[in-house]
Amino acid sequence: MIALAQDNRYGLRAAIYGRREAETVYQALIGQPYCHPVPSCQLGVFGTISVNRPRSESWVGAFVSKPVGGYGYSGWIWEPEGDTLKLKQGPKLLSLETSRKPDEAETKN
């Protein structure tokens, strides 16, 4: 089952149901806890995984106070760094990642 899940180009979210083996599957598939730089698109891991919880519970607070997002073709950010763009993947708090710093004129008011 782990190999089947890892053979996927999308890594947004997974749901696992089971007993002791559910924790083993979780550990094999979970990515890092927050968005981070990666050398290339990371396949075979997921950004958000719920274990023995229905979707209605696991998505409470998503997008506002709980990071969401993933890996592979499901979760990437290009972050400017000088004259280049840095690829980042993993769950992110969208309200933070999509905000911008105020420019100087806005801070003087």
PyMOL commands that place a pseudoatom at each C-alpha (Angstrom):
pseudoatom trace, name=CA, resn=MET, resi=1, chain=A, elem=C, hetatm=0, pos=[0.000, 0.000, 0.000]
pseudoatom trace, name=CA, resn=ILE, resi=2, chain=A, elem=C, hetatm=0, pos=[2.862, 2.416, 0.785]
pseudoatom trace, name=CA, resn=ALA, resi=3, chain=A, elem=C, hetatm=0, pos=[4.494, 1.837, -2.591]
pseudoatom trace, name=CA, resn=LEU, resi=4, chain=A, elem=C, hetatm=0, pos=[1.195, 2.466, -4.357]
pseudoatom trace, name=CA, resn=ALA, resi=5, chain=A, elem=C, hetatm=0, pos=[0.709, 5.773, -2.521]
pseudoatom trace, name=CA, resn=GLN, resi=6, chain=A, elem=C, hetatm=0, pos=[4.304, 6.839, -3.191]
pseudoatom trace, name=CA, resn=ASP, resi=7, chain=A, elem=C, hetatm=0, pos=[3.938, 6.089, -6.917]
pseudoatom trace, name=CA, resn=ASN, resi=8, chain=A, elem=C, hetatm=0, pos=[1.881, 9.237, -7.335]
pseudoatom trace, name=CA, resn=ARG, resi=9, chain=A, elem=C, hetatm=0, pos=[2.785, 12.633, -8.716]
pseudoatom trace, name=CA, resn=TYR, resi=10, chain=A, elem=C, hetatm=0, pos=[0.347, 14.400, -6.394]
pseudoatom trace, name=CA, resn=GLY, resi=11, chain=A, elem=C, hetatm=0, pos=[0.924, 14.788, -2.661]
pseudoatom trace, name=CA, resn=LEU, resi=12, chain=A, elem=C, hetatm=0, pos=[-1.705, 17.117, -1.273]
pseudoatom trace, name=CA, resn=ARG, resi=13, chain=A, elem=C, hetatm=0, pos=[-3.563, 15.004, 1.247]
pseudoatom trace, name=CA, resn=ALA, resi=14, chain=A, elem=C, hetatm=0, pos=[-4.028, 11.407, 2.330]
pseudoatom trace, name=CA, resn=ALA, resi=15, chain=A, elem=C, hetatm=0, pos=[-6.387, 9.673, 4.745]
pseudoatom trace, name=CA, resn=ILE, resi=16, chain=A, elem=C, hetatm=0, pos=[-5.375, 6.471, 6.518]
pseudoatom trace, name=CA, resn=TYR, resi=17, chain=A, elem=C, hetatm=0, pos=[-7.613, 4.144, 8.482]
pseudoatom trace, name=CA, resn=GLY, resi=18, chain=A, elem=C, hetatm=0, pos=[-6.376, 1.197, 10.495]
pseudoatom trace, name=CA, resn=ARG, resi=19, chain=A, elem=C, hetatm=0, pos=[-4.838, 0.082, 13.745]
pseudoatom trace, name=CA, resn=ARG, resi=20, chain=A, elem=C, hetatm=0, pos=[-1.104, -0.080, 14.476]
pseudoatom trace, name=CA, resn=GLU, resi=21, chain=A, elem=C, hetatm=0, pos=[-0.191, -0.291, 10.811]
pseudoatom trace, name=CA, resn=ALA, resi=22, chain=A, elem=C, hetatm=0, pos=[-1.812, 3.117, 10.198]
pseudoatom trace, name=CA, resn=GLU, resi=23, chain=A, elem=C, hetatm=0, pos=[1.025, 4.822, 12.110]
pseudoatom trace, name=CA, resn=THR, resi=24, chain=A, elem=C, hetatm=0, pos=[3.638, 2.984, 10.012]
pseudoatom trace, name=CA, resn=VAL, resi=25, chain=A, elem=C, hetatm=0, pos=[1.945, 4.122, 6.807]
pseudoatom trace, name=CA, resn=TYR, resi=26, chain=A, elem=C, hetatm=0, pos=[1.697, 7.685, 8.171]
pseudoatom trace, name=CA, resn=GLN, resi=27, chain=A, elem=C, hetatm=0, pos=[5.431, 7.812, 8.978]
pseudoatom trace, name=CA, resn=ALA, resi=28, chain=A, elem=C, hetatm=0, pos=[6.336, 6.506, 5.506]
pseudoatom trace, name=CA, resn=LEU, resi=29, chain=A, elem=C, hetatm=0, pos=[4.218, 9.085, 3.658]
pseudoatom trace, name=CA, resn=ILE, resi=30, chain=A, elem=C, hetatm=0, pos=[4.331, 12.328, 5.654]
pseudoatom trace, name=CA, resn=GLY, resi=31, chain=A, elem=C, hetatm=0, pos=[6.527, 15.185, 4.489]
pseudoatom trace, name=CA, resn=GLN, resi=32, chain=A, elem=C, hetatm=0, pos=[7.991, 17.976, 6.606]
pseudoatom trace, name=CA, resn=PRO, resi=33, chain=A, elem=C, hetatm=0, pos=[5.622, 19.972, 8.851]
pseudoatom trace, name=CA, resn=TYR, resi=34, chain=A, elem=C, hetatm=0, pos=[5.962, 23.267, 6.951]
pseudoatom trace, name=CA, resn=CYS, resi=35, chain=A, elem=C, hetatm=0, pos=[6.897, 24.562, 3.531]
pseudoatom trace, name=CA, resn=HIS, resi=36, chain=A, elem=C, hetatm=0, pos=[10.635, 24.309, 2.866]
pseudoatom trace, name=CA, resn=PRO, resi=37, chain=A, elem=C, hetatm=0, pos=[13.107, 24.697, -0.019]
pseudoatom trace, name=CA, resn=VAL, resi=38, chain=A, elem=C, hetatm=0, pos=[13.558, 21.616, -2.209]
pseudoatom trace, name=CA, resn=PRO, resi=39, chain=A, elem=C, hetatm=0, pos=[16.010, 20.984, -5.065]
pseudoatom trace, name=CA, resn=SER, resi=40, chain=A, elem=C, hetatm=0, pos=[13.224, 19.674, -7.336]
pseudoatom trace, name=CA, resn=CYS, resi=41, chain=A, elem=C, hetatm=0, pos=[9.601, 18.562, -7.247]
pseudoatom trace, name=CA, resn=GLN, resi=42, chain=A, elem=C, hetatm=0, pos=[9.280, 16.011, -4.389]
pseudoatom trace, name=CA, resn=LEU, resi=43, chain=A, elem=C, hetatm=0, pos=[7.150, 12.973, -5.200]
pseudoatom trace, name=CA, resn=GLY, resi=44, chain=A, elem=C, hetatm=0, pos=[5.999, 10.173, -2.895]
pseudoatom trace, name=CA, resn=VAL, resi=45, chain=A, elem=C, hetatm=0, pos=[5.196, 12.230, 0.215]
pseudoatom trace, name=CA, resn=PHE, resi=46, chain=A, elem=C, hetatm=0, pos=[2.101, 14.091, 1.361]
pseudoatom trace, name=CA, resn=GLY, resi=47, chain=A, elem=C, hetatm=0, pos=[1.643, 17.437, 3.091]
pseudoatom trace, name=CA, resn=THR, resi=48, chain=A, elem=C, hetatm=0, pos=[-1.416, 16.617, 5.143]
pseudoatom trace, name=CA, resn=ILE, resi=49, chain=A, elem=C, hetatm=0, pos=[-2.389, 13.174, 6.423]
pseudoatom trace, name=CA, resn=SER, resi=50, chain=A, elem=C, hetatm=0, pos=[-5.278, 12.321, 8.677]
pseudoatom trace, name=CA, resn=VAL, resi=51, chain=A, elem=C, hetatm=0, pos=[-5.248, 9.080, 10.624]
pseudoatom trace, name=CA, resn=ASN, resi=52, chain=A, elem=C, hetatm=0, pos=[-8.587, 7.550, 11.628]
pseudoatom trace, name=CA, resn=ARG, resi=53, chain=A, elem=C, hetatm=0, pos=[-10.349, 10.917, 11.362]
pseudoatom trace, name=CA, resn=PRO, resi=54, chain=A, elem=C, hetatm=0, pos=[-13.133, 11.931, 8.990]
pseudoatom trace, name=CA, resn=ARG, resi=55, chain=A, elem=C, hetatm=0, pos=[-12.508, 14.796, 6.590]
pseudoatom trace, name=CA, resn=SER, resi=56, chain=A, elem=C, hetatm=0, pos=[-14.965, 17.006, 8.470]
pseudoatom trace, name=CA, resn=GLU, resi=57, chain=A, elem=C, hetatm=0, pos=[-12.684, 16.888, 11.532]
pseudoatom trace, name=CA, resn=SER, resi=58, chain=A, elem=C, hetatm=0, pos=[-9.288, 16.981, 9.861]
pseudoatom trace, name=CA, resn=TRP, resi=59, chain=A, elem=C, hetatm=0, pos=[-10.016, 20.132, 7.826]
pseudoatom trace, name=CA, resn=VAL, resi=60, chain=A, elem=C, hetatm=0, pos=[-11.221, 22.272, 10.758]
pseudoatom trace, name=CA, resn=GLY, resi=61, chain=A, elem=C, hetatm=0, pos=[-9.165, 25.484, 10.676]
pseudoatom trace, name=CA, resn=ALA, resi=62, chain=A, elem=C, hetatm=0, pos=[-7.584, 24.698, 7.303]
pseudoatom trace, name=CA, resn=PHE, resi=63, chain=A, elem=C, hetatm=0, pos=[-6.367, 27.673, 5.250]
pseudoatom trace, name=CA, resn=VAL, resi=64, chain=A, elem=C, hetatm=0, pos=[-6.708, 30.123, 8.163]
pseudoatom trace, name=CA, resn=SER, resi=65, chain=A, elem=C, hetatm=0, pos=[-5.001, 28.671, 11.219]
pseudoatom trace, name=CA, resn=LYS, resi=66, chain=A, elem=C, hetatm=0, pos=[-3.830, 25.254, 10.031]
pseudoatom trace, name=CA, resn=PRO, resi=67, chain=A, elem=C, hetatm=0, pos=[-1.238, 24.706, 7.275]
pseudoatom trace, name=CA, resn=VAL, resi=68, chain=A, elem=C, hetatm=0, pos=[-2.428, 22.830, 4.200]
pseudoatom trace, name=CA, resn=GLY, resi=69, chain=A, elem=C, hetatm=0, pos=[-0.840, 21.922, 0.906]
pseudoatom trace, name=CA, resn=GLY, resi=70, chain=A, elem=C, hetatm=0, pos=[1.531, 19.342, -0.256]
pseudoatom trace, name=CA, resn=TYR, resi=71, chain=A, elem=C, hetatm=0, pos=[4.174, 17.996, -2.517]
pseudoatom trace, name=CA, resn=GLY, resi=72, chain=A, elem=C, hetatm=0, pos=[4.592, 16.908, -6.092]
pseudoatom trace, name=CA, resn=TYR, resi=73, chain=A, elem=C, hetatm=0, pos=[2.271, 18.600, -8.548]
pseudoatom trace, name=CA, resn=SER, resi=74, chain=A, elem=C, hetatm=0, pos=[-0.095, 19.521, -5.682]
pseudoatom trace, name=CA, resn=GLY, resi=75, chain=A, elem=C, hetatm=0, pos=[1.883, 21.979, -3.653]
pseudoatom trace, name=CA, resn=TRP, resi=76, chain=A, elem=C, hetatm=0, pos=[4.640, 24.247, -4.751]
pseudoatom trace, name=CA, resn=ILE, resi=77, chain=A, elem=C, hetatm=0, pos=[5.628, 27.870, -4.301]
pseudoatom trace, name=CA, resn=TRP, resi=78, chain=A, elem=C, hetatm=0, pos=[8.182, 29.790, -6.280]
pseudoatom trace, name=CA, resn=GLU, resi=79, chain=A, elem=C, hetatm=0, pos=[9.755, 32.269, -3.889]
pseudoatom trace, name=CA, resn=PRO, resi=80, chain=A, elem=C, hetatm=0, pos=[11.861, 35.130, -5.274]
pseudoatom trace, name=CA, resn=GLU, resi=81, chain=A, elem=C, hetatm=0, pos=[15.448, 35.097, -4.081]
pseudoatom trace, name=CA, resn=GLY, resi=82, chain=A, elem=C, hetatm=0, pos=[17.504, 37.813, -5.702]
pseudoatom trace, name=CA, resn=ASP, resi=83, chain=A, elem=C, hetatm=0, pos=[17.353, 37.315, -9.471]
pseudoatom trace, name=CA, resn=THR, resi=84, chain=A, elem=C, hetatm=0, pos=[16.198, 33.705, -9.221]
pseudoatom trace, name=CA, resn=LEU, resi=85, chain=A, elem=C, hetatm=0, pos=[13.221, 31.734, -7.966]
pseudoatom trace, name=CA, resn=LYS, resi=86, chain=A, elem=C, hetatm=0, pos=[13.526, 29.158, -5.176]
pseudoatom trace, name=CA, resn=LEU, resi=87, chain=A, elem=C, hetatm=0, pos=[11.196, 26.132, -5.235]
pseudoatom trace, name=CA, resn=LYS, resi=88, chain=A, elem=C, hetatm=0, pos=[9.455, 25.337, -1.947]
pseudoatom trace, name=CA, resn=GLN, resi=89, chain=A, elem=C, hetatm=0, pos=[7.022, 22.523, -1.145]
pseudoatom trace, name=CA, resn=GLY, resi=90, chain=A, elem=C, hetatm=0, pos=[5.040, 21.271, 1.825]
pseudoatom trace, name=CA, resn=PRO, resi=91, chain=A, elem=C, hetatm=0, pos=[2.078, 22.440, 3.879]
pseudoatom trace, name=CA, resn=LYS, resi=92, chain=A, elem=C, hetatm=0, pos=[1.721, 26.169, 4.231]
pseudoatom trace, name=CA, resn=LEU, resi=93, chain=A, elem=C, hetatm=0, pos=[-0.499, 28.630, 6.015]
pseudoatom trace, name=CA, resn=LEU, resi=94, chain=A, elem=C, hetatm=0, pos=[-2.039, 30.307, 2.984]
pseudoatom trace, name=CA, resn=SER, resi=95, chain=A, elem=C, hetatm=0, pos=[-3.021, 33.452, 4.867]
pseudoatom trace, name=CA, resn=LEU, resi=96, chain=A, elem=C, hetatm=0, pos=[0.690, 33.953, 5.629]
pseudoatom trace, name=CA, resn=GLU, resi=97, chain=A, elem=C, hetatm=0, pos=[2.266, 32.758, 2.375]
pseudoatom trace, name=CA, resn=THR, resi=98, chain=A, elem=C, hetatm=0, pos=[0.006, 34.855, 0.144]
pseudoatom trace, name=CA, resn=SER, resi=99, chain=A, elem=C, hetatm=0, pos=[0.366, 38.078, 2.147]
pseudoatom trace, name=CA, resn=ARG, resi=100, chain=A, elem=C, hetatm=0, pos=[2.852, 40.727, 1.132]
pseudoatom trace, name=CA, resn=LYS, resi=101, chain=A, elem=C, hetatm=0, pos=[5.012, 43.117, 3.062]
pseudoatom trace, name=CA, resn=PRO, resi=102, chain=A, elem=C, hetatm=0, pos=[3.636, 46.680, 2.972]
pseudoatom trace, name=CA, resn=ASP, resi=103, chain=A, elem=C, hetatm=0, pos=[5.700, 49.092, 0.943]
pseudoatom trace, name=CA, resn=GLU, resi=104, chain=A, elem=C, hetatm=0, pos=[7.277, 52.136, 2.550]
pseudoatom trace, name=CA, resn=ALA, resi=105, chain=A, elem=C, hetatm=0, pos=[4.512, 54.551, 1.468]
pseudoatom trace, name=CA, resn=GLU, resi=106, chain=A, elem=C, hetatm=0, pos=[1.873, 52.388, 3.187]
pseudoatom trace, name=CA, resn=THR, resi=107, chain=A, elem=C, hetatm=0, pos=[3.760, 52.309, 6.499]
pseudoatom trace, name=CA, resn=LYS, resi=108, chain=A, elem=C, hetatm=0, pos=[4.083, 56.117, 6.687]
pseudoatom trace, name=CA, resn=ASN, resi=109, chain=A, elem=C, hetatm=0, pos=[0.292, 56.645, 6.860]
for i in range(1, 109): cmd.bond("trace and resi %d" % i, "trace and resi %d" % (i + 1))
show_as sticks, trace
zoom trace
